[in-house]
């Protein structure tokens, strides 16, 4: 619909009223035998007056529309305070409806935040409690130097990893997740993560290639460790022979994690970061949840880390993590 057609439609009541009055005067003058010319001059002056009023009203409506368009960009909970003062009964009705919706929305948000806090608090307590027996079992198993004990240690490590994943996922959904961005030694981050998987490398007889020197990246240490751990965990899960390589290019602030695993076919590659998506390869893996890479992508987005993937089925996968080079990325 053109702007002129919309203008006519919006002012149809005033236009029809004016035309109706002019027609009534014309009919009455005709019935009484009065000259119709006597109607023409009042009609012209009235039309000019009506046009002026319509122009003023259009300008007022445009200003009001601009005000409402600005209000529409605000968060929902702030809309009520910024709404223009109603100038008609209908606008008063709309304002009441909007306020009622916002009040209900605020109650829903408050209730959701409380439930989220309660859930996070519960799982935080649960994680701390379950880690006590895990630590005790680890100490006992480390004292038993046997194939069975090492196998149990690997399984215990996996359990602890899944526990940490649950906690990370819940904290990531929280509105109050805090990030401490500072310079971190990338070599230390990688070494700390690889150390956790040393038994998996030994069990699978995979070689590990470390091409990371002392260098610094801007990131949050705790969350960056989760990202690297999840990617290495996936590489170990889907790599049965060959090697896993981690390299860092300081000039580009680029971390590369490469494996010689089963890879990802081209149809699955665009969706691997979706929550709950496992793809063909994932469905063939009993322990695949579709949460790990979703967690990785979400954390990378929050930390301003650019992540991209290259993969070829039955050849391997490369994960590229480009860290921000200055604090301006976080502003």
N, C-alpha and C positions, 0 to 999 in steps of 0.2 A: 504494500500500500504506500502511495506517495505521501510526502509531507502535507501537500495541499488537501488530499483526500482525508487524511487523518485529522487535519484542522477542521474541515467541514463536518466530519463525524463528531468531533468533540464539542462543536458549537451548534449542532443541529437544532437544539431546542430553541435557542435565541433566534436563529435564522428563520425557523418555521413560525415562531411567534410573530416576528416582524412581517413576514409575507402574509400570514393570516390576517393581521390587523389591516394591512394595506388592501387586501382583497375585500374585507368587510366594508371598509370605507368606500371602495370603488362600487360595490353592489348597492350600498345605501344611496350614494350620489346618483347612480343610474336610475334607481327606482323612484326617486323624488324628482327626476328630470333635471338635476343640477349638472353643471358642466364638469366633466371629468378632469379638465385641466386644473380645477381647484384642488385636486388630490395630488397632482404631480409634484408641485413645489413642496408641500409638506412631506411627501414620500422621499424626495431627494434629500431634504435637510435631515429627515429622520434617519435615512440610510447612512448619511455621513456621521451622524451622532452615534449610531449603532456600531459602525466600523471603528470609530475611535474607542468606544467602550470595549469592543472585542480585542483590539490591539493591546489595550491596557491589561485586560484579563489574560491574554496570551502571554504577555511579558511576566505577569505575576505567576502564572502556572509554570513557565520555564524556570523561573528562579526557584520555585518550590520543587520542581522536578530535579534540578541540580542539587538542592539540599538533600533530597531523599536519596539521590544516587550516591552522594558522599556518605550518607548514613549507612547505605547498603554495604559499603566496603568495610565497615567496622565489625569487630567481633559481636556475636549475637547478644552477649550479656551487656554490651554497651549501647545497644540500639535505643532502648527505651529513654535513656537520658538525653539523646541527641535528636529525637524526633521533633519536627516543627510543631508549634502550637496548633491544635485543630481549629479550623475556621468554619466548619460546618458540622451538622449532626452526624453525617456519614463518616467524616474523618474522626470524630470522637469515637464512633463505634469501632472503626478500624484500629484506633489507638488502644482501646480497651482489649480488643482481640490480641493485638501484638504483645501487650504487656502480660496478658494471661499466658500466652505461649512462652514468652521469655521466662516468666516465673516458674512454669513447669519444667522448662529446659534447665534452669539453674538448679532445681531440686534434683533432677535426674543426674546432672553433672556432679553435684555434691554427693549424692548417693553412690555413684560410680567410683568417685575418688576415694570415698571411705572404704568401699569394698576392695578396691585395688590396694589401699594401704594395709587393710587387714590381711589380704591374701599374701602380700609381700612380706609382712611381719611374720605371718605363720610359716611361710617357706624359709625365711631367714633363720627362724628358730629351728626349723626342721633340719636345714642344711648344717647348722652348727652342731646339732645333736647327733646327726648321722655320721658326721666326720670324725667324731670321737671313736666309735667302734671301727671305722675304716682305718684310722691311724693305728689303733691297737692291733688290728689284723695285719697291717703292713709290717709292723715291727716284728710280730710273731713269724710271719712268712719270710722276712729277710733273714731271720735267724736260722731258717731251714734251707740250706743251700742244696736244692734238688730241682729236677725238671718240673715236678708237680707244683712246688712252691713258686717257681718262676712263672708258671702258667697261671696260677691263682693270682699272683701279683699283677699280671697283665689284665686279667679280668677285673680285679679290684680297681686298677687304674681307669678302666673303661667306665665302671660304675661311678667313680668320683667325677669323671668327665661329664657324664650325663647329669649328675647332680648339679655341677657348676653351670651346665647349659641351661637348666631350668631356672636357676637363680639369675643368670644373666638375662634370660628372656624376660622375666618378670621386671627386673630393674630397667630394662630397655623400654618397657611399656609405660613406666612411671613418668609423670610430668616433672619429677624432682631429681632426675638423673643428673649428677654433677660430673663435669669433665675438668680435669686438671691438665691443661696443655702446657708442656714445657719440653726442653730438649732431652731426648732419651737416647742412650747408646743402643743402636740397632743390633750390634753384635751380641750384646748382653741379652736383649730381648729374645733373639733367635736361639741363643745357647740355652737360656732358661727353659724355653719351650721344648727344644730337642731333647734335653735331659729327661723330661717327663716320659718320652717315648723310647728311651734307650732299649727297654726290654722288647718292644715291638720290632725294632730294627734287628735285634739279635735273633728273635724268634723267626722272622721272615727272611733272614739272611740278606737284607737289603743294604746296599752301601749308601752312605750319606756324604754328599759333597757340599762342603761349607765354603762359600766364596764371599764371605762378609768380613770386612775389616772394621776397625774401630771408626765409627762415624755416627753422626747424630741426626735425629729426625724430630720434627715437632709433632707431638702426639700425647695422648693420655696413656700412661704405661699399662694400667690395669686392663683397659679395653683393647689396646693394641695387642697385648698378650693373648686375649681371647680370640682375636681375629687370626693371629698366626697359628694358635693351637688348633682352631677349627679347620683351617686349611691343611695343616700337616696331618691332622687326624683323618681327613678325607683322603689325602694322598696315600696314607698307610692302609686305609681300609680297602682301597681299590687298586693297590699295586702289589702284585704277587712276586714279581722278579724285576731285577734291574736296579734302579737307584732313585733317590730323591735328592734334588739339588736346590740349595737356597743361595741366591746371589744378590748383592746390593750394588747398585751403580750410584755413587755419591753425587756425581754431576747432575743426574736427573732425579735424585732422591727416590729411586725406584727399587723396590724389593721384588724379586722374582722367585716364585716357588714352583719348581718343575718336578714332575714325576713321570715314570714310564709305565703307568697303570693302564686300565682298560679304556680310559678316555671317555669322552662324551660325544654322542652322535650329533650331527648338525641340527636335527629337528628338536632336540632337547636343549641345546646350548642357550637359546634366547630366554629360556624360562627357569634356569637353574637357581635363580635368586628369589623365586616366588615362594611364599610361605606354604609349606606342606607339599610342594612339588618334588617328586622323586625321580620321575622319568623312567625310561626302560631299565637303565642300569641300576637305578635306585630300587626299583621294585624287585630286582633280583637279589637285593641285599637285605637280609632279615632285619638288620639293625638300622636301616635307613628311616629317618623320620621326616626329612624335608625341612627341618628347622635350622640345621647348622649353617648352610649357606645363606639362608634368609637372615639369620643373626649376623653373619659376616657383613652382608651388604648394608644392613641397617646401621651397624656400628660404623662402617666406613663412611656412609653418608653423613652421620653425625660428626665424625672426626675430619670431614672434608678430605678423605682419602679416595682418590680415584682408583676404582678396581675394574679390571677387565680380564677376560679369559680367552685363551686360545686352546683348542683341544681337537684331537683327531682320534677317532675310535680305534682301539687296539694299538695305539702309538703312545699316547700320554696326554698330559694336561699341563698348561702353564698358567699360573695366576700372577698378574702384575698389579702391584700396589704402589701408587705414586703418592708420596706424602707431601703435604703443603710445605712450601719453602719459607714462608714468613707468617707472622701472626695476623696479618691483614686478612687472610682467608677466613679467620674465625670471627671477624667483626661484622 
